[in-house]
Amino acid sequence: MQTHHAKRRAQQRGIPPLIDQLLDLYGHDEYDGNGKVVIYLNKSAARIAETRTAIVKA
């Protein structure tokens, strides 16, 4: 569940909803030291996401 602000910023940044869902499910959270949380797919999370989803590589 995202806030209206988060949805708008994701759209402005061109982040597709699928990527947002993958980050929610498999992303790794880290605090940046300035009060923000950075969420990304590290190698192990990317492998898990790849094996558990039906995404076909182009």
PDB file of N, CA, C and O in Angstrom:
ATOM      1  N   MET A   1       0.846  -1.175   0.000  1.00  0.00           N
ATOM      2  CA  MET A   1       0.000   0.000   0.000  1.00  0.00           C
ATOM      3  C   MET A   1       0.887   1.232   0.000  1.00  0.00           C
ATOM      4  O   MET A   1       1.754   1.384   0.860  1.00  0.00           O
ATOM      5  N   GLN A   2       0.667   2.105  -0.965  1.00  0.00           N
ATOM      6  CA  GLN A   2       1.453   3.319  -1.067  1.00  0.00           C
ATOM      7  C   GLN A   2       0.605   4.541  -0.772  1.00  0.00           C
ATOM      8  O   GLN A   2      -0.619   4.527  -0.896  1.00  0.00           O
ATOM      9  N   THR A   3       1.288   5.581  -0.382  1.00  0.00           N
ATOM     10  CA  THR A   3       0.591   6.851  -0.223  1.00  0.00           C
ATOM     11  C   THR A   3       0.382   7.475  -1.604  1.00  0.00           C
ATOM     12  O   THR A   3       1.019   7.081  -2.581  1.00  0.00           O
ATOM     13  N   HIS A   4      -0.505   8.437  -1.662  1.00  0.00           N
ATOM     14  CA  HIS A   4      -0.738   9.147  -2.920  1.00  0.00           C
ATOM     15  C   HIS A   4       0.560   9.789  -3.408  1.00  0.00           C
ATOM     16  O   HIS A   4       0.862   9.763  -4.601  1.00  0.00           O
ATOM     17  N   HIS A   5       1.318  10.359  -2.487  1.00  0.00           N
ATOM     18  CA  HIS A   5       2.586  10.998  -2.834  1.00  0.00           C
ATOM     19  C   HIS A   5       3.559   9.989  -3.440  1.00  0.00           C
ATOM     20  O   HIS A   5       4.205  10.281  -4.446  1.00  0.00           O
ATOM     21  N   ALA A   6       3.666   8.807  -2.837  1.00  0.00           N
ATOM     22  CA  ALA A   6       4.588   7.782  -3.335  1.00  0.00           C
ATOM     23  C   ALA A   6       4.190   7.311  -4.726  1.00  0.00           C
ATOM     24  O   ALA A   6       5.052   7.114  -5.583  1.00  0.00           O
ATOM     25  N   LYS A   7       2.898   7.130  -4.959  1.00  0.00           N
ATOM     26  CA  LYS A   7       2.429   6.722  -6.290  1.00  0.00           C
ATOM     27  C   LYS A   7       2.769   7.775  -7.333  1.00  0.00           C
ATOM     28  O   LYS A   7       3.217   7.452  -8.433  1.00  0.00           O
ATOM     29  N   ARG A   8       2.551   9.042  -6.977  1.00  0.00           N
ATOM     30  CA  ARG A   8       2.838  10.129  -7.906  1.00  0.00           C
ATOM     31  C   ARG A   8       4.330  10.203  -8.215  1.00  0.00           C
ATOM     32  O   ARG A   8       4.716  10.370  -9.373  1.00  0.00           O
ATOM     33  N   ARG A   9       5.172  10.081  -7.190  1.00  0.00           N
ATOM     34  CA  ARG A   9       6.632  10.147  -7.398  1.00  0.00           C
ATOM     35  C   ARG A   9       7.124   8.972  -8.233  1.00  0.00           C
ATOM     36  O   ARG A   9       8.003   9.142  -9.078  1.00  0.00           O
ATOM     37  N   ALA A  10       6.571   7.784  -8.008  1.00  0.00           N
ATOM     38  CA  ALA A  10       6.960   6.623  -8.815  1.00  0.00           C
ATOM     39  C   ALA A  10       6.603   6.854 -10.275  1.00  0.00           C
ATOM     40  O   ALA A  10       7.373   6.512 -11.172  1.00  0.00           O
ATOM     41  N   GLN A  11       5.433   7.436 -10.509  1.00  0.00           N
ATOM     42  CA  GLN A  11       5.019   7.724 -11.878  1.00  0.00           C
ATOM     43  C   GLN A  11       5.947   8.770 -12.499  1.00  0.00           C
ATOM     44  O   GLN A  11       6.330   8.638 -13.661  1.00  0.00           O
ATOM     45  N   GLN A  12       6.308   9.793 -11.748  1.00  0.00           N
ATOM     46  CA  GLN A  12       7.206  10.831 -12.257  1.00  0.00           C
ATOM     47  C   GLN A  12       8.584  10.265 -12.580  1.00  0.00           C
ATOM     48  O   GLN A  12       9.242  10.714 -13.519  1.00  0.00           O
ATOM     49  N   ARG A  13       9.013   9.288 -11.804  1.00  0.00           N
ATOM     50  CA  ARG A  13      10.333   8.684 -12.006  1.00  0.00           C
ATOM     51  C   ARG A  13      10.309   7.550 -13.027  1.00  0.00           C
ATOM     52  O   ARG A  13      11.355   7.002 -13.374  1.00  0.00           O
ATOM     53  N   GLY A  14       9.124   7.201 -13.505  1.00  0.00           N
ATOM     54  CA  GLY A  14       9.015   6.159 -14.519  1.00  0.00           C
ATOM     55  C   GLY A  14       9.199   4.752 -13.970  1.00  0.00           C
ATOM     56  O   GLY A  14       9.663   3.861 -14.681  1.00  0.00           O
ATOM     57  N   ILE A  15       8.839   4.550 -12.716  1.00  0.00           N
ATOM     58  CA  ILE A  15       8.950   3.222 -12.108  1.00  0.00           C
ATOM     59  C   ILE A  15       7.644   2.474 -12.361  1.00  0.00           C
ATOM     60  O   ILE A  15       6.601   2.861 -11.835  1.00  0.00           O
ATOM     61  N   PRO A  16       7.689   1.400 -13.166  1.00  0.00           N
ATOM     62  CA  PRO A  16       6.459   0.659 -13.470  1.00  0.00           C
ATOM     63  C   PRO A  16       5.891  -0.020 -12.222  1.00  0.00           C
ATOM     64  O   PRO A  16       6.640  -0.362 -11.307  1.00  0.00           O
ATOM     65  N   PRO A  17       4.580  -0.215 -12.183  1.00  0.00           N
ATOM     66  CA  PRO A  17       3.951  -0.873 -11.033  1.00  0.00           C
ATOM     67  C   PRO A  17       4.521  -2.268 -10.746  1.00  0.00           C
ATOM     68  O   PRO A  17       4.603  -2.672  -9.586  1.00  0.00           O
ATOM     69  N   LEU A  18       4.912  -3.000 -11.783  1.00  0.00           N
ATOM     70  CA  LEU A  18       5.486  -4.334 -11.572  1.00  0.00           C
ATOM     71  C   LEU A  18       6.776  -4.259 -10.765  1.00  0.00           C
ATOM     72  O   LEU A  18       6.985  -5.059  -9.853  1.00  0.00           O
ATOM     73  N   ILE A  19       7.630  -3.314 -11.089  1.00  0.00           N
ATOM     74  CA  ILE A  19       8.883  -3.148 -10.351  1.00  0.00           C
ATOM     75  C   ILE A  19       8.594  -2.762  -8.908  1.00  0.00           C
ATOM     76  O   ILE A  19       9.257  -3.239  -7.987  1.00  0.00           O
ATOM     77  N   ASP A  20       7.614  -1.907  -8.715  1.00  0.00           N
ATOM     78  CA  ASP A  20       7.205  -1.513  -7.371  1.00  0.00           C
ATOM     79  C   ASP A  20       6.755  -2.735  -6.561  1.00  0.00           C
ATOM     80  O   ASP A  20       7.110  -2.877  -5.391  1.00  0.00           O
ATOM     81  N   GLN A  21       5.985  -3.599  -7.185  1.00  0.00           N
ATOM     82  CA  GLN A  21       5.521  -4.817  -6.505  1.00  0.00           C
ATOM     83  C   GLN A  21       6.689  -5.738  -6.173  1.00  0.00           C
ATOM     84  O   GLN A  21       6.740  -6.302  -5.080  1.00  0.00           O
ATOM     85  N   LEU A  22       7.627  -5.895  -7.106  1.00  0.00           N
ATOM     86  CA  LEU A  22       8.798  -6.736  -6.847  1.00  0.00           C
ATOM     87  C   LEU A  22       9.627  -6.184  -5.694  1.00  0.00           C
ATOM     88  O   LEU A  22      10.128  -6.944  -4.865  1.00  0.00           O
ATOM     89  N   LEU A  23       9.772  -4.866  -5.643  1.00  0.00           N
ATOM     90  CA  LEU A  23      10.505  -4.259  -4.529  1.00  0.00           C
ATOM     91  C   LEU A  23       9.780  -4.483  -3.210  1.00  0.00           C
ATOM     92  O   LEU A  23      10.417  -4.741  -2.189  1.00  0.00           O
ATOM     93  N   ASP A  24       8.443  -4.386  -3.221  1.00  0.00           N
ATOM     94  CA  ASP A  24       7.673  -4.646  -2.003  1.00  0.00           C
ATOM     95  C   ASP A  24       7.851  -6.086  -1.532  1.00  0.00           C
ATOM     96  O   ASP A  24       7.986  -6.339  -0.335  1.00  0.00           O
ATOM     97  N   LEU A  25       7.850  -7.020  -2.465  1.00  0.00           N
ATOM     98  CA  LEU A  25       7.929  -8.431  -2.112  1.00  0.00           C
ATOM     99  C   LEU A  25       9.336  -8.902  -1.774  1.00  0.00           C
ATOM    100  O   LEU A  25       9.520  -9.662  -0.823  1.00  0.00           O
ATOM    101  N   TYR A  26      10.326  -8.464  -2.535  1.00  0.00           N
ATOM    102  CA  TYR A  26      11.666  -9.032  -2.429  1.00  0.00           C
ATOM    103  C   TYR A  26      12.765  -8.018  -2.121  1.00  0.00           C
ATOM    104  O   TYR A  26      13.927  -8.392  -1.969  1.00  0.00           O
ATOM    105  N   GLY A  27      12.407  -6.745  -2.029  1.00  0.00           N
ATOM    106  CA  GLY A  27      13.417  -5.701  -1.854  1.00  0.00           C
ATOM    107  C   GLY A  27      14.104  -5.736  -0.500  1.00  0.00           C
ATOM    108  O   GLY A  27      13.554  -6.211   0.494  1.00  0.00           O
ATOM    109  N   HIS A  28      15.307  -5.224  -0.495  1.00  0.00           N
ATOM    110  CA  HIS A  28      16.129  -5.117   0.718  1.00  0.00           C
ATOM    111  C   HIS A  28      16.072  -3.672   1.189  1.00  0.00           C
ATOM    112  O   HIS A  28      16.327  -2.758   0.405  1.00  0.00           O
ATOM    113  N   ASP A  29      15.739  -3.450   2.465  1.00  0.00           N
ATOM    114  CA  ASP A  29      15.622  -2.108   3.032  1.00  0.00           C
ATOM    115  C   ASP A  29      16.921  -1.711   3.721  1.00  0.00           C
ATOM    116  O   ASP A  29      17.536  -2.508   4.430  1.00  0.00           O
ATOM    117  N   GLU A  30      17.324  -0.465   3.498  1.00  0.00           N
ATOM    118  CA  GLU A  30      18.490   0.093   4.189  1.00  0.00           C
ATOM    119  C   GLU A  30      18.217   1.547   4.498  1.00  0.00           C
ATOM    120  O   GLU A  30      17.665   2.267   3.667  1.00  0.00           O
ATOM    121  N   TYR A  31      18.593   1.983   5.675  1.00  0.00           N
ATOM    122  CA  TYR A  31      18.479   3.392   6.025  1.00  0.00           C
ATOM    123  C   TYR A  31      19.686   4.132   5.459  1.00  0.00           C
ATOM    124  O   TYR A  31      20.812   3.638   5.517  1.00  0.00           O
ATOM    125  N   ASP A  32      19.440   5.316   4.914  1.00  0.00           N
ATOM    126  CA  ASP A  32      20.523   6.063   4.275  1.00  0.00           C
ATOM    127  C   ASP A  32      21.259   6.989   5.240  1.00  0.00           C
ATOM    128  O   ASP A  32      22.220   7.648   4.842  1.00  0.00           O
ATOM    129  N   GLY A  33      20.832   7.052   6.488  1.00  0.00           N
ATOM    130  CA  GLY A  33      21.493   7.904   7.472  1.00  0.00           C
ATOM    131  C   GLY A  33      20.910   9.305   7.537  1.00  0.00           C
ATOM    132  O   GLY A  33      21.278  10.097   8.404  1.00  0.00           O
ATOM    133  N   ASN A  34      19.997   9.611   6.615  1.00  0.00           N
ATOM    134  CA  ASN A  34      19.360  10.930   6.600  1.00  0.00           C
ATOM    135  C   ASN A  34      17.860  10.820   6.837  1.00  0.00           C
ATOM    136  O   ASN A  34      17.104  11.721   6.474  1.00  0.00           O
ATOM    137  N   GLY A  35      17.431   9.726   7.439  1.00  0.00           N
ATOM    138  CA  GLY A  35      16.022   9.556   7.752  1.00  0.00           C
ATOM    139  C   GLY A  35      15.190   8.930   6.644  1.00  0.00           C
ATOM    140  O   GLY A  35      13.964   8.865   6.744  1.00  0.00           O
ATOM    141  N   LYS A  36      15.851   8.471   5.590  1.00  0.00           N
ATOM    142  CA  LYS A  36      15.131   7.850   4.485  1.00  0.00           C
ATOM    143  C   LYS A  36      15.483   6.372   4.392  1.00  0.00           C
ATOM    144  O   LYS A  36      16.533   5.933   4.863  1.00  0.00           O
ATOM    145  N   VAL A  37      14.575   5.609   3.770  1.00  0.00           N
ATOM    146  CA  VAL A  37      14.809   4.189   3.551  1.00  0.00           C
ATOM    147  C   VAL A  37      14.994   3.968   2.058  1.00  0.00           C
ATOM    148  O   VAL A  37      14.178   4.413   1.249  1.00  0.00           O
ATOM    149  N   VAL A  38      16.070   3.280   1.698  1.00  0.00           N
ATOM    150  CA  VAL A  38      16.343   2.924   0.315  1.00  0.00           C
ATOM    151  C   VAL A  38      15.978   1.456   0.149  1.00  0.00           C
ATOM    152  O   VAL A  38      16.428   0.612   0.924  1.00  0.00           O
ATOM    153  N   ILE A  39      15.170   1.148  -0.852  1.00  0.00           N
ATOM    154  CA  ILE A  39      14.764  -0.227  -1.110  1.00  0.00           C
ATOM    155  C   ILE A  39      15.312  -0.630  -2.470  1.00  0.00           C
ATOM    156  O   ILE A  39      15.102   0.069  -3.461  1.00  0.00           O
ATOM    157  N   TYR A  40      16.016  -1.758  -2.517  1.00  0.00           N
ATOM    158  CA  TYR A  40      16.609  -2.212  -3.770  1.00  0.00           C
ATOM    159  C   TYR A  40      16.633  -3.735  -3.797  1.00  0.00           C
ATOM    160  O   TYR A  40      16.444  -4.390  -2.772  1.00  0.00           O
ATOM    161  N   LEU A  41      16.868  -4.287  -4.979  1.00  0.00           N
ATOM    162  CA  LEU A  41      17.011  -5.732  -5.131  1.00  0.00           C
ATOM    163  C   LEU A  41      18.496  -6.050  -5.140  1.00  0.00           C
ATOM    164  O   LEU A  41      19.211  -5.681  -6.072  1.00  0.00           O
ATOM    165  N   ASN A  42      18.963  -6.741  -4.094  1.00  0.00           N
ATOM    166  CA  ASN A  42      20.337  -7.204  -4.119  1.00  0.00           C
ATOM    167  C   ASN A  42      20.389  -8.494  -4.951  1.00  0.00           C
ATOM    168  O   ASN A  42      19.348  -8.966  -5.408  1.00  0.00           O
ATOM    169  N   LYS A  43      21.560  -9.061  -5.153  1.00  0.00           N
ATOM    170  CA  LYS A  43      21.681 -10.227  -6.033  1.00  0.00           C
ATOM    171  C   LYS A  43      20.799 -11.386  -5.595  1.00  0.00           C
ATOM    172  O   LYS A  43      20.107 -11.986  -6.417  1.00  0.00           O
ATOM    173  N   SER A  44      20.820 -11.703  -4.310  1.00  0.00           N
ATOM    174  CA  SER A  44      20.040 -12.851  -3.845  1.00  0.00           C
ATOM    175  C   SER A  44      18.544 -12.596  -3.984  1.00  0.00           C
ATOM    176  O   SER A  44      17.800 -13.503  -4.358  1.00  0.00           O
ATOM    177  N   ALA A  45      18.091 -11.385  -3.691  1.00  0.00           N
ATOM    178  CA  ALA A  45      16.673 -11.051  -3.830  1.00  0.00           C
ATOM    179  C   ALA A  45      16.255 -11.075  -5.295  1.00  0.00           C
ATOM    180  O   ALA A  45      15.154 -11.517  -5.622  1.00  0.00           O
ATOM    181  N   ALA A  46      17.131 -10.600  -6.178  1.00  0.00           N
ATOM    182  CA  ALA A  46      16.825 -10.618  -7.610  1.00  0.00           C
ATOM    183  C   ALA A  46      16.696 -12.049  -8.112  1.00  0.00           C
ATOM    184  O   ALA A  46      15.816 -12.346  -8.921  1.00  0.00           O
ATOM    185  N   ARG A  47      17.562 -12.936  -7.642  1.00  0.00           N
ATOM    186  CA  ARG A  47      17.471 -14.354  -8.045  1.00  0.00           C
ATOM    187  C   ARG A  47      16.167 -14.974  -7.556  1.00  0.00           C
ATOM    188  O   ARG A  47      15.505 -15.702  -8.296  1.00  0.00           O
ATOM    189  N   ILE A  48      15.803 -14.687  -6.321  1.00  0.00           N
ATOM    190  CA  ILE A  48      14.550 -15.228  -5.772  1.00  0.00           C
ATOM    191  C   ILE A  48      13.361 -14.696  -6.562  1.00  0.00           C
ATOM    192  O   ILE A  48      12.468 -15.461  -6.924  1.00  0.00           O
ATOM    193  N   ALA A  49      13.339 -13.403  -6.830  1.00  0.00           N
ATOM    194  CA  ALA A  49      12.254 -12.799  -7.602  1.00  0.00           C
ATOM    195  C   ALA A  49      12.177 -13.412  -8.985  1.00  0.00           C
ATOM    196  O   ALA A  49      11.087 -13.665  -9.498  1.00  0.00           O
ATOM    197  N   GLU A  50      13.325 -13.650  -9.587  1.00  0.00           N
ATOM    198  CA  GLU A  50      13.374 -14.224 -10.933  1.00  0.00           C
ATOM    199  C   GLU A  50      12.806 -15.647 -10.964  1.00  0.00           C
ATOM    200  O   GLU A  50      12.092 -16.015 -11.897  1.00  0.00           O
ATOM    201  N   THR A  51      13.123 -16.434  -9.951  1.00  0.00           N
ATOM    202  CA  THR A  51      12.646 -17.820  -9.938  1.00  0.00           C
ATOM    203  C   THR A  51      11.181 -17.929  -9.536  1.00  0.00           C
ATOM    204  O   THR A  51      10.509 -18.885  -9.921  1.00  0.00           O
ATOM    205  N   ARG A  52      10.674 -16.964  -8.766  1.00  0.00           N
ATOM    206  CA  ARG A  52       9.300 -17.043  -8.292  1.00  0.00           C
ATOM    207  C   ARG A  52       8.288 -16.302  -9.154  1.00  0.00           C
ATOM    208  O   ARG A  52       7.087 -16.382  -8.896  1.00  0.00           O
ATOM    209  N   THR A  53       8.743 -15.590 -10.161  1.00  0.00           N
ATOM    210  CA  THR A  53       7.839 -14.857 -11.028  1.00  0.00           C
ATOM    211  C   THR A  53       7.925 -15.416 -12.440  1.00  0.00           C
ATOM    212  O   THR A  53       8.873 -16.117 -12.793  1.00  0.00           O
ATOM    213  N   ALA A  54       6.936 -15.096 -13.223  1.00  0.00           N
ATOM    214  CA  ALA A  54       6.874 -15.604 -14.595  1.00  0.00           C
ATOM    215  C   ALA A  54       7.360 -14.557 -15.589  1.00  0.00           C
ATOM    216  O   ALA A  54       6.831 -14.451 -16.696  1.00  0.00           O
ATOM    217  N   ILE A  55       8.354 -13.795 -15.197  1.00  0.00           N
ATOM    218  CA  ILE A  55       8.887 -12.756 -16.079  1.00  0.00           C
ATOM    219  C   ILE A  55       9.869 -13.414 -17.043  1.00  0.00           C
ATOM    220  O   ILE A  55      10.759 -14.158 -16.630  1.00  0.00           O
ATOM    221  N   VAL A  56       9.698 -13.134 -18.318  1.00  0.00           N
ATOM    222  CA  VAL A  56      10.560 -13.695 -19.341  1.00  0.00           C
ATOM    223  C   VAL A  56      11.558 -12.631 -19.748  1.00  0.00           C
ATOM    224  O   VAL A  56      11.185 -11.501 -20.061  1.00  0.00           O
ATOM    225  N   LYS A  57      12.840 -13.002 -19.742  1.00  0.00           N
ATOM    226  CA  LYS A  57      13.878 -12.054 -20.152  1.00  0.00           C
ATOM    227  C   LYS A  57      13.809 -11.846 -21.650  1.00  0.00           C
ATOM    228  O   LYS A  57      13.572 -12.787 -22.408  1.00  0.00           O
ATOM    229  N   ALA A  58      14.015 -10.617 -22.069  1.00  0.00           N
ATOM    230  CA  ALA A  58      13.992 -10.311 -23.508  1.00  0.00           C
ATOM    231  C   ALA A  58      15.359 -10.506 -24.110  1.00  0.00           C
ATOM    232  O   ALA A  58      15.541 -10.298 -25.309  1.00  0.00           O
TER     233      ALA A  58
END
